Amino acid sequence: MSEGSSKLTVALIRRILMTAYKLGDPRYTGGVIRMEEVGREIGVHDRDLLEKITRVLVINKDLRPDPETNEIDMFRVTRQGRAKVHRWRHEGQA
């Protein structure tokens, strides 16, 4: 993987987490987000790519599968994931 593609991947991971955070407002969705909704919001329609990045975010404990479905394409942003989004915003990296 080249340095350029690595930076793009990191940027996409951040963008997906931040979008999931925005879309997962518990007042409106109960906190559950669909992977496809995040993809539509940011203009990424490659399901395989979205699934790979979602898995990375789950492994990093920034997202967790919805316990009722236990499917990778439905998830919630964890406390750790929310803290990262807040930190990025504070640092001006969002």
N, CA, C and O atoms as a GROMACS GRO file, in nm:
protein
  376
    1MET      N    1   0.085  -0.117   0.000
    1MET     CA    2   0.000   0.000   0.000
    1MET      C    3   0.090   0.123   0.000
    1MET      O    4   0.183   0.132   0.080
    2SER      N    5   0.063   0.216  -0.086
    2SER     CA    6   0.143   0.336  -0.094
    2SER      C    7   0.104   0.433   0.017
    2SER      O    8  -0.002   0.420   0.079
    3GLU      N    9   0.191   0.530   0.041
    3GLU     CA   10   0.162   0.628   0.144
    3GLU      C   11   0.036   0.707   0.110
    3GLU      O   12  -0.043   0.738   0.199
    4GLY      N   13   0.018   0.739  -0.017
    4GLY     CA   14  -0.101   0.812  -0.060
    4GLY      C   15  -0.228   0.736  -0.035
    4GLY      O   16  -0.326   0.792   0.015
    5SER      N   17  -0.228   0.607  -0.069
    5SER     CA   18  -0.350   0.527  -0.047
    5SER      C   19  -0.372   0.503   0.101
    5SER      O   20  -0.487   0.491   0.146
    6SER      N   21  -0.264   0.496   0.178
    6SER     CA   22  -0.278   0.480   0.323
    6SER      C   23  -0.345   0.603   0.384
    6SER      O   24  -0.431   0.590   0.472
    7LYS      N   25  -0.305   0.722   0.339
    7LYS     CA   26  -0.366   0.846   0.389
    7LYS      C   27  -0.513   0.853   0.349
    7LYS      O   28  -0.597   0.899   0.428
    8LEU      N   29  -0.545   0.808   0.227
    8LEU     CA   30  -0.685   0.806   0.183
    8LEU      C   31  -0.767   0.712   0.269
    8LEU      O   32  -0.881   0.743   0.304
    9THR      N   33  -0.710   0.597   0.302
    9THR     CA   34  -0.780   0.499   0.385
    9THR      C   35  -0.807   0.557   0.524
    9THR      O   36  -0.918   0.545   0.575
   10VAL      N   37  -0.707   0.619   0.584
   10VAL     CA   38  -0.724   0.680   0.716
   10VAL      C   39  -0.831   0.788   0.709
   10VAL      O   40  -0.917   0.797   0.797
   11ALA      N   41  -0.828   0.870   0.605
   11ALA     CA   42  -0.928   0.976   0.589
   11ALA      C   43  -1.068   0.916   0.573
   11ALA      O   44  -1.164   0.969   0.629
   12LEU      N   45  -1.080   0.808   0.499
   12LEU     CA   46  -1.210   0.744   0.479
   12LEU      C   47  -1.260   0.681   0.609
   12LEU      O   48  -1.379   0.689   0.639
   13ILE      N   49  -1.172   0.621   0.685
   13ILE     CA   50  -1.210   0.563   0.814
   13ILE      C   51  -1.264   0.673   0.905
   13ILE      O   52  -1.369   0.656   0.968
   14ARG      N   53  -1.194   0.783   0.911
   14ARG     CA   54  -1.240   0.896   0.994
   14ARG      C   55  -1.376   0.947   0.945
   14ARG      O   56  -1.466   0.972   1.024
   15ARG      N   57  -1.388   0.961   0.814
   15ARG     CA   58  -1.513   1.013   0.757
   15ARG      C   59  -1.631   0.921   0.787
   15ARG      O   60  -1.741   0.968   0.818
   16ILE      N   61  -1.607   0.792   0.778
   16ILE     CA   62  -1.714   0.695   0.808
   16ILE      C   63  -1.753   0.702   0.956
   16ILE      O   64  -1.871   0.704   0.988
   17LEU      N   65  -1.654   0.707   1.045
   17LEU     CA   66  -1.686   0.714   1.188
   17LEU      C   67  -1.759   0.844   1.220
   17LEU      O   68  -1.856   0.843   1.296
   18MET      N   69  -1.714   0.953   1.165
   18MET     CA   70  -1.778   1.081   1.194
   18MET      C   71  -1.921   1.086   1.139
   18MET      O   72  -2.011   1.141   1.202
   19THR      N   73  -1.941   1.028   1.022
   19THR     CA   74  -2.075   1.025   0.964
   19THR      C   75  -2.166   0.933   1.044
   19THR      O   76  -2.283   0.965   1.068
   20ALA      N   77  -2.114   0.819   1.087
   20ALA     CA   78  -2.192   0.728   1.172
   20ALA      C   79  -2.232   0.798   1.301
   20ALA      O   80  -2.345   0.784   1.349
   21TYR      N   81  -2.140   0.873   1.357
   21TYR     CA   82  -2.169   0.949   1.479
   21TYR      C   83  -2.285   1.047   1.454
   21TYR      O   84  -2.378   1.056   1.533
   22LYS      N   85  -2.276   1.119   1.344
   22LYS     CA   86  -2.379   1.218   1.311
   22LYS      C   87  -2.514   1.151   1.286
   22LYS      O   88  -2.617   1.199   1.334
   23LEU      N   89  -2.514   1.041   1.212
   23LEU     CA   90  -2.639   0.973   1.177
   23LEU      C   91  -2.697   0.892   1.293
   23LEU      O   92  -2.816   0.861   1.294
   24GLY      N   93  -2.614   0.859   1.389
   24GLY     CA   94  -2.658   0.771   1.498
   24GLY      C   95  -2.713   0.844   1.618
   24GLY      O   96  -2.707   0.792   1.730
   25ASP      N   97  -2.767   0.962   1.597
   25ASP     CA   98  -2.824   1.038   1.708
   25ASP      C   99  -2.935   0.955   1.774
   25ASP      O  100  -3.036   0.926   1.711
   26PRO      N  101  -2.916   0.917   1.900
   26PRO     CA  102  -3.013   0.830   1.967
   26PRO      C  103  -3.154   0.887   1.972
   26PRO      O  104  -3.251   0.812   1.981
   27ARG      N  105  -3.167   1.019   1.966
   27ARG     CA  106  -3.301   1.080   1.970
   27ARG      C  107  -3.383   1.044   1.847
   27ARG      O  108  -3.506   1.042   1.851
   28TYR      N  109  -3.314   1.015   1.736
   28TYR     CA  110  -3.383   0.989   1.610
   28TYR      C  111  -3.376   0.844   1.565
   28TYR      O  112  -3.471   0.793   1.504
   29THR      N  113  -3.266   0.777   1.594
   29THR     CA  114  -3.248   0.641   1.541
   29THR      C  115  -3.235   0.536   1.650
   29THR      O  116  -3.221   0.417   1.619
   30GLY      N  117  -3.239   0.576   1.773
   30GLY     CA  118  -3.212   0.481   1.880
   30GLY      C  119  -3.064   0.445   1.885
   30GLY      O  120  -3.024   0.355   1.958
   31GLY      N  121  -2.985   0.516   1.807
   31GLY     CA  122  -2.840   0.493   1.806
   31GLY      C  123  -2.793   0.390   1.706
   31GLY      O  124  -2.673   0.373   1.687
   32VAL      N  125  -2.886   0.320   1.640
   32VAL     CA  126  -2.849   0.216   1.543
   32VAL      C  127  -2.835   0.278   1.404
   32VAL      O  128  -2.923   0.351   1.359
   33ILE      N  129  -2.726   0.248   1.337
   33ILE     CA  130  -2.699   0.302   1.204
   33ILE      C  131  -2.679   0.187   1.108
   33ILE      O  132  -2.623   0.083   1.144
   34ARG      N  133  -2.724   0.204   0.986
   34ARG     CA  134  -2.701   0.105   0.880
   34ARG      C  135  -2.580   0.148   0.800
   34ARG      O  136  -2.564   0.265   0.766
   35MET      N  137  -2.495   0.053   0.769
   35MET     CA  138  -2.375   0.078   0.690
   35MET      C  139  -2.409   0.147   0.559
   35MET      O  140  -2.338   0.237   0.516
   36GLU      N  141  -2.518   0.105   0.494
   36GLU     CA  142  -2.557   0.162   0.366
   36GLU      C  143  -2.594   0.310   0.378
   36GLU      O  144  -2.569   0.388   0.287
   37GLU      N  145  -2.654   0.348   0.493
   37GLU     CA  146  -2.689   0.489   0.514
   37GLU      C  147  -2.563   0.575   0.521
   37GLU      O  148  -2.557   0.683   0.463
   38VAL      N  149  -2.463   0.525   0.591
   38VAL     CA  150  -2.336   0.598   0.600
   38VAL      C  151  -2.275   0.611   0.461
   38VAL      O  152  -2.230   0.719   0.422
   39GLY      N  153  -2.274   0.502   0.387
   39GLY     CA  154  -2.219   0.504   0.252
   39GLY      C  155  -2.289   0.604   0.162
   39GLY      O  156  -2.225   0.679   0.090
   40ARG      N  157  -2.422   0.604   0.168
   40ARG     CA  158  -2.500   0.701   0.086
   40ARG      C  159  -2.465   0.844   0.124
   40ARG      O  160  -2.448   0.931   0.038
   41GLU      N  161  -2.456   0.868   0.253
   41GLU     CA  162  -2.429   1.003   0.302
   41GLU      C  163  -2.295   1.057   0.252
   41GLU      O  164  -2.282   1.177   0.224
   42ILE      N  165  -2.195   0.970   0.241
   42ILE     CA  166  -2.062   1.016   0.200
   42ILE      C  167  -2.032   0.984   0.054
   42ILE      O  168  -1.924   1.016   0.005
   43GLY      N  169  -2.126   0.920  -0.015
   43GLY     CA  170  -2.107   0.892  -0.157
   43GLY      C  171  -2.021   0.771  -0.187
   43GLY      O  172  -1.961   0.763  -0.294
   44VAL      N  173  -2.014   0.677  -0.094
   44VAL     CA  174  -1.939   0.552  -0.116
   44VAL      C  175  -2.041   0.440  -0.127
   44VAL      O  176  -2.117   0.414  -0.034
   45HIS      N  177  -2.042   0.373  -0.243
   45HIS     CA  178  -2.142   0.269  -0.266
   45HIS      C  179  -2.082   0.131  -0.280
   45HIS      O  180  -2.152   0.034  -0.310
   46ASP      N  181  -1.952   0.120  -0.259
   46ASP     CA  182  -1.882  -0.008  -0.267
   46ASP      C  183  -1.904  -0.083  -0.136
   46ASP      O  184  -1.839  -0.054  -0.036
   47ARG      N  185  -1.996  -0.179  -0.137
   47ARG     CA  186  -2.033  -0.251  -0.015
   47ARG      C  187  -1.914  -0.323   0.048
   47ARG      O  188  -1.900  -0.324   0.171
   48ASP      N  189  -1.828  -0.382  -0.035
   48ASP     CA  190  -1.711  -0.452   0.019
   48ASP      C  191  -1.620  -0.356   0.095
   48ASP      O  192  -1.571  -0.389   0.204
   49LEU      N  193  -1.596  -0.240   0.038
   49LEU     CA  194  -1.512  -0.140   0.104
   49LEU      C  195  -1.575  -0.093   0.234
   49LEU      O  196  -1.507  -0.084   0.336
   50LEU      N  197  -1.704  -0.064   0.231
   50LEU     CA  198  -1.774  -0.022   0.352
   50LEU      C  199  -1.767  -0.130   0.459
   50LEU      O  200  -1.747  -0.100   0.577
   51GLU      N  201  -1.784  -0.253   0.419
   51GLU     CA  202  -1.780  -0.364   0.515
   51GLU      C  203  -1.640  -0.378   0.576
   51GLU      O  204  -1.628  -0.400   0.696
   52LYS      N  205  -1.537  -0.367   0.494
   52LYS     CA  206  -1.399  -0.378   0.546
   52LYS      C  207  -1.370  -0.268   0.648
   52LYS      O  208  -1.314  -0.295   0.754
   53ILE      N  209  -1.409  -0.146   0.615
   53ILE     CA  210  -1.383  -0.036   0.707
   53ILE      C  211  -1.467  -0.050   0.833
   53ILE      O  212  -1.420  -0.021   0.943
   54THR      N  213  -1.591  -0.093   0.819
   54THR     CA  214  -1.675  -0.116   0.936
   54THR      C  215  -1.612  -0.221   1.027
   54THR      O  216  -1.611  -0.205   1.149
   55ARG      N  217  -1.558  -0.327   0.968
   55ARG     CA  218  -1.491  -0.431   1.049
   55ARG      C  219  -1.370  -0.373   1.124
   55ARG      O  220  -1.348  -0.406   1.241
   56VAL      N  221  -1.293  -0.288   1.057
   56VAL     CA  222  -1.177  -0.223   1.123
   56VAL      C  223  -1.226  -0.141   1.242
   56VAL      O  224  -1.168  -0.147   1.350
   57LEU      N  225  -1.333  -0.066   1.222
   57LEU     CA  226  -1.386   0.017   1.330
   57LEU      C  227  -1.444  -0.067   1.444
   57LEU      O  228  -1.438  -0.026   1.560
   58VAL      N  229  -1.498  -0.183   1.412
   58VAL     CA  230  -1.546  -0.275   1.516
   58VAL      C  231  -1.427  -0.334   1.593
   58VAL      O  232  -1.429  -0.339   1.716
   59ILE      N  233  -1.326  -0.377   1.520
   59ILE     CA  234  -1.206  -0.432   1.585
   59ILE      C  235  -1.142  -0.328   1.676
   59ILE      O  236  -1.094  -0.360   1.785
   60ASN      N  237  -1.140  -0.202   1.630
   60ASN     CA  238  -1.082  -0.093   1.711
   60ASN      C  239  -1.174  -0.047   1.823
   60ASN      O  240  -1.139   0.041   1.901
   61LYS      N  241  -1.293  -0.107   1.831
   61LYS     CA  242  -1.393  -0.078   1.934
   61LYS      C  243  -1.451   0.062   1.923
   61LYS      O  244  -1.495   0.120   2.022
   62ASP      N  245  -1.452   0.118   1.800
   62ASP     CA  246  -1.516   0.246   1.775
   62ASP      C  247  -1.663   0.226   1.738
   62ASP      O  248  -1.745   0.316   1.759
   63LEU      N  249  -1.695   0.110   1.683
   63LEU     CA  250  -1.832   0.070   1.652
   63LEU      C  251  -1.855  -0.066   1.715
   63LEU      O  252  -1.761  -0.140   1.742
   64ARG      N  253  -1.982  -0.098   1.738
   64ARG     CA  254  -2.016  -0.234   1.779
   64ARG      C  255  -2.143  -0.276   1.707
   64ARG      O  256  -2.234  -0.195   1.688
   65PRO      N  257  -2.147  -0.401   1.666
   65PRO     CA  258  -2.269  -0.449   1.599
   65PRO      C  259  -2.390  -0.432   1.690
   65PRO      O  260  -2.380  -0.445   1.812
   66ASP      N  261  -2.503  -0.402   1.629
   66ASP     CA  262  -2.627  -0.390   1.706
   66ASP      C  263  -2.655  -0.524   1.772
   66ASP      O  264  -2.661  -0.626   1.703
   67PRO      N  265  -2.672  -0.528   1.904
   67PRO     CA  266  -2.690  -0.656   1.974
   67PRO      C  267  -2.817  -0.730   1.933
   67PRO      O  268  -2.823  -0.852   1.947
   68GLU      N  269  -2.916  -0.660   1.883
   68GLU     CA  270  -3.039  -0.727   1.844
   68GLU      C  271  -3.025  -0.801   1.712
   68GLU      O  272  -3.092  -0.902   1.690
   69THR      N  273  -2.938  -0.752   1.624
   69THR     CA  274  -2.921  -0.817   1.494
   69THR      C  275  -2.789  -0.892   1.485
   69THR      O  276  -2.779  -0.993   1.416
   70ASN      N  277  -2.686  -0.840   1.556
   70ASN     CA  278  -2.551  -0.895   1.554
   70ASN      C  279  -2.495  -0.903   1.411
   70ASN      O  280  -2.410  -0.987   1.381
   71GLU      N  281  -2.543  -0.816   1.324
   71GLU     CA  282  -2.495  -0.808   1.186
   71GLU      C  283  -2.398  -0.692   1.174
   71GLU      O  284  -2.414  -0.589   1.239
   72ILE      N  285  -2.297  -0.709   1.089
   72ILE     CA  286  -2.195  -0.605   1.072
   72ILE      C  287  -2.253  -0.481   1.007
   72ILE      O  288  -2.200  -0.372   1.027
   73ASP      N  289  -2.361  -0.494   0.930
   73ASP     CA  290  -2.412  -0.376   0.859
   73ASP      C  291  -2.506  -0.290   0.942
   73ASP      O  292  -2.553  -0.187   0.895
   74MET      N  293  -2.533  -0.330   1.066
   74MET     CA  294  -2.609  -0.247   1.160
   74MET      C  295  -2.526  -0.235   1.286
   74MET      O  296  -2.488  -0.335   1.347
   75PHE      N  297  -2.499  -0.111   1.325
   75PHE     CA  298  -2.407  -0.092   1.436
   75PHE      C  299  -2.439   0.034   1.514
   75PHE      O  300  -2.524   0.114   1.475
   76ARG      N  301  -2.369   0.050   1.624
   76ARG     CA  302  -2.377   0.169   1.708
   76ARG      C  303  -2.236   0.223   1.726
   76ARG      O  304  -2.139   0.147   1.723
   77VAL      N  305  -2.224   0.352   1.745
   77VAL     CA  306  -2.095   0.413   1.777
   77VAL      C  307  -2.074   0.394   1.926
   77VAL      O  308  -2.163   0.423   2.006
   78THR      N  309  -1.957   0.346   1.964
   78THR     CA  310  -1.926   0.323   2.105
   78THR      C  311  -1.884   0.452   2.174
   78THR      O  312  -1.864   0.555   2.109
   79ARG      N  313  -1.873   0.446   2.302
   79ARG     CA  314  -1.824   0.561   2.380
   79ARG      C  315  -1.685   0.601   2.330
   79ARG      O  316  -1.656   0.720   2.315
   80GLN      N  317  -1.601   0.502   2.304
   80GLN     CA  318  -1.467   0.528   2.253
   80GLN      C  319  -1.472   0.598   2.117
   80GLN      O  320  -1.397   0.692   2.092
   81GLY      N  321  -1.560   0.552   2.030
   81GLY     CA  322  -1.576   0.613   1.898
   81GLY      C  323  -1.623   0.757   1.908
   81GLY      O  324  -1.575   0.845   1.837
   82ARG      N  325  -1.719   0.782   1.998
   82ARG     CA  326  -1.767   0.918   2.018
   82ARG      C  327  -1.656   1.008   2.070
   82ARG      O  328  -1.643   1.124   2.029
   83ALA      N  329  -1.574   0.955   2.161
   83ALA     CA  330  -1.462   1.033   2.216
   83ALA      C  331  -1.362   1.069   2.105
   83ALA      O  332  -1.309   1.180   2.105
   84LYS      N  333  -1.337   0.978   2.013
   84LYS     CA  334  -1.246   1.007   1.902
   84LYS      C  335  -1.300   1.119   1.815
   84LYS      O  336  -1.227   1.210   1.777
   85VAL      N  337  -1.430   1.112   1.784
   85VAL     CA  338  -1.491   1.216   1.701
   85VAL      C  339  -1.479   1.351   1.770
   85VAL      O  340  -1.444   1.451   1.706
   86HIS      N  341  -1.507   1.356   1.900
   86HIS     CA  342  -1.496   1.483   1.974
   86HIS      C  343  -1.352   1.534   1.973
   86HIS      O  344  -1.328   1.653   1.956
   87ARG      N  345  -1.258   1.443   1.993
   87ARG     CA  346  -1.116   1.482   1.993
   87ARG      C  347  -1.074   1.537   1.856
   87ARG      O  348  -1.007   1.640   1.849
   88TRP      N  349  -1.115   1.469   1.748
   88TRP     CA  350  -1.082   1.515   1.613
   88TRP      C  351  -1.140   1.654   1.589
   88TRP      O  352  -1.074   1.741   1.532
   89ARG      N  353  -1.262   1.674   1.631
   89ARG     CA  354  -1.325   1.805   1.614
   89ARG      C  355  -1.249   1.913   1.690
   89ARG      O  356  -1.227   2.022   1.640
   90HIS      N  357  -1.211   1.879   1.814
   90HIS     CA  358  -1.138   1.974   1.898
   90HIS      C  359  -1.001   2.007   1.839
   90HIS      O  360  -0.955   2.121   1.847
   91GLU      N  361  -0.937   1.907   1.779
   91GLU     CA  362  -0.804   1.926   1.720
   91GLU      C  363  -0.813   1.988   1.580
   91GLU      O  364  -0.710   2.019   1.520
   92GLY      N  365  -0.935   2.005   1.530
   92GLY     CA  366  -0.952   2.063   1.397
   92GLY      C  367  -0.921   1.967   1.286
   92GLY      O  368  -0.892   2.008   1.174
   93GLN      N  369  -0.927   1.837   1.315
   93GLN     CA  370  -0.899   1.734   1.214
   93GLN      C  371  -1.026   1.680   1.153
   93GLN      O  372  -1.022   1.586   1.074
   94ALA      N  373  -1.137   1.738   1.187
   94ALA     CA  374  -1.265   1.688   1.134
   94ALA      C  375  -1.307   1.769   1.014
   94ALA      O  376  -1.412   1.742   0.956
   0.00000   0.00000   0.00000
